[in-house]
Amino acid sequence: MRQALVLGGGGVVGVAWETGVVAGMLDAGVDLRAAEAIVGTSAGSIVGTRIAAGQDLRIDAPRTAVAIPALEGGPDMATLGKVFGRWVAIETIDIDFLKEIGALAAAARTITEDDFIAATGGSVGVDDWPHERLSLIAVDVATGALAVHDRASGAPLHRAIAASCAVPGLFPPIAIGARRFMDGGVRSCTSADVLAAHRPELTVIIAPIAKGTGGFGALAERCIDEEIAILDRAGSACVKIVPDADDLAALGPNLMDPEQAMPARTRGEARGRALADALRDRWRS
């Protein structure tokens, strides 16, 4: 395999920033739609599906912001506090942590599963798996096991996207078959390591959550770097794209704030255009 693309989690603001980066690169002549494999986690599952479907994200401004319906009475702050309290404190993610977070996700008060699927998977404008090697990452709430949903797995596309986006404590776990799944970002905001078996010559990783973003940004970037080391051993060169200082200012402190979507997209476009020169000779568009 020549080239692969990984798109990480980052809430509704991350969707906008990633969309901007991809659009800016395309505007400058680097077409990431030519990826032979695409891995999407959480926000990246939405952007990755659009890319896999061949959408031109330069003209897709109406889909920059993902509109999630609010829960009447507000979010389940008690459960959210437990989830994020554990998440920001942990040094290494293991199966016990994932099972603990899964139990909290399963017990949380959230919007309905159908409403969340409509807002996430239903927002992409794609009804079925558009790409044989589009992989969307989630975590089994009962076992903590990694789940890689794709065309071959039999998971309905809209449910697979929603499962990948189902932030524990904030959104409902999503049923696929007899199992229920939560946001793949609980394991890793990128899960680029799932590509190691394919040995792509070049892997581009775009990740809104890294050092400087959120309470667990440093942990997220450590995971990215560990995954890059795995890919390096498999013979894959990696390009890591994470927010710089200007990106962080545009993203803002709350990655679920829809008011930051357009500033994040605009900044992402500028960043994508600036990055294109370094990729133009390496990425086959």
QUIRA-V458563 format. One record per backbone hydrogen bond with DSSP energy under -0.5 kcal/mol. CO is the residue of the C=O (numbers start at 1). NH is the residue of the N-H. If there is no record, write none. Layout:
<<CO & NH> <CO & NH>>
//
This chain:
<<1 & 201> <2 & 202> <3 & 36> <3 & 37> <4 & 204> <5 & 39> <6 & 206> <7 & 41> <9 & 209> <10 & 14> <11 & 15> <12 & 16> <13 & 17> <14 & 18> <15 & 19> <16 & 20> <17 & 21> <18 & 22> <19 & 23> <20 & 24> <21 & 25> <22 & 26> <23 & 27> <24 & 28> <25 & 30> <26 & 29> <29 & 31> <30 & 32> <31 & 34> <32 & 35> <37 & 5> <38 & 135> <39 & 7> <40 & 137> <41 & 44> <42 & 45> <42 & 46> <43 & 46> <43 & 47> <44 & 48> <45 & 49> <46 & 50> <47 & 51> <48 & 52> <49 & 53> <50 & 55> <51 & 54> <55 & 57> <56 & 59> <57 & 60> <60 & 63> <61 & 64> <65 & 67> <66 & 68> <67 & 69> <71 & 74> <75 & 77> <76 & 80> <77 & 81> <78 & 82> <79 & 83> <80 & 84> <81 & 85> <82 & 86> <83 & 87> <84 & 88> <85 & 89> <86 & 90> <94 & 98> <95 & 99> <96 & 100> <97 & 101> <98 & 102> <99 & 103> <100 & 104> <101 & 105> <102 & 106> <103 & 107> <104 & 108> <105 & 108> <108 & 110> <109 & 76> <112 & 116> <113 & 117> <114 & 118> <115 & 119> <116 & 120> <117 & 122> <120 & 123> <121 & 124> <131 & 134> <133 & 38> <133 & 135> <135 & 40> <136 & 149> <137 & 42> <137 & 184> <138 & 147> <139 & 182> <140 & 144> <145 & 140> <147 & 138> <147 & 149> <149 & 136> <150 & 153> <150 & 154> <150 & 155> <151 & 154> <156 & 160> <157 & 161> <158 & 162> <159 & 163> <160 & 164> <161 & 165> <162 & 166> <163 & 166> <164 & 184> <164 & 185> <165 & 167> <166 & 183> <167 & 170> <167 & 171> <174 & 181> <176 & 179> <179 & 176> <180 & 141> <181 & 174> <182 & 139> <183 & 186> <184 & 187> <184 & 188> <189 & 9> <191 & 194> <192 & 195> <193 & 196> <195 & 198> <195 & 199> <196 & 199> <201 & 237> <202 & 4> <203 & 205> <203 & 239> <204 & 6> <204 & 206> <205 & 207> <205 & 241> <206 & 8> <207 & 243> <208 & 210> <210 & 213> <212 & 214> <214 & 217> <216 & 220> <217 & 221> <218 & 222> <219 & 223> <220 & 224> <221 & 225> <222 & 226> <223 & 227> <224 & 228> <225 & 229> <226 & 230> <227 & 231> <228 & 232> <229 & 233> <230 & 234> <231 & 236> <232 & 235> <235 & 237> <237 & 203> <238 & 240> <239 & 205> <239 & 241> <240 & 242> <241 & 207> <244 & 248> <245 & 249> <246 & 250> <247 & 251> <248 & 252> <253 & 255> <254 & 257> <255 & 13> <256 & 258> <257 & 260> <258 & 261> <260 & 264> <261 & 265> <262 & 266> <263 & 267> <264 & 268> <265 & 269> <266 & 270> <267 & 271> <268 & 272> <269 & 273> <270 & 274> <271 & 275> <272 & 276> <273 & 277> <275 & 278> <275 & 279> <276 & 279> <276 & 280> <277 & 281> <279 & 282> <279 & 283> <282 & 284> <283 & 285>>
//
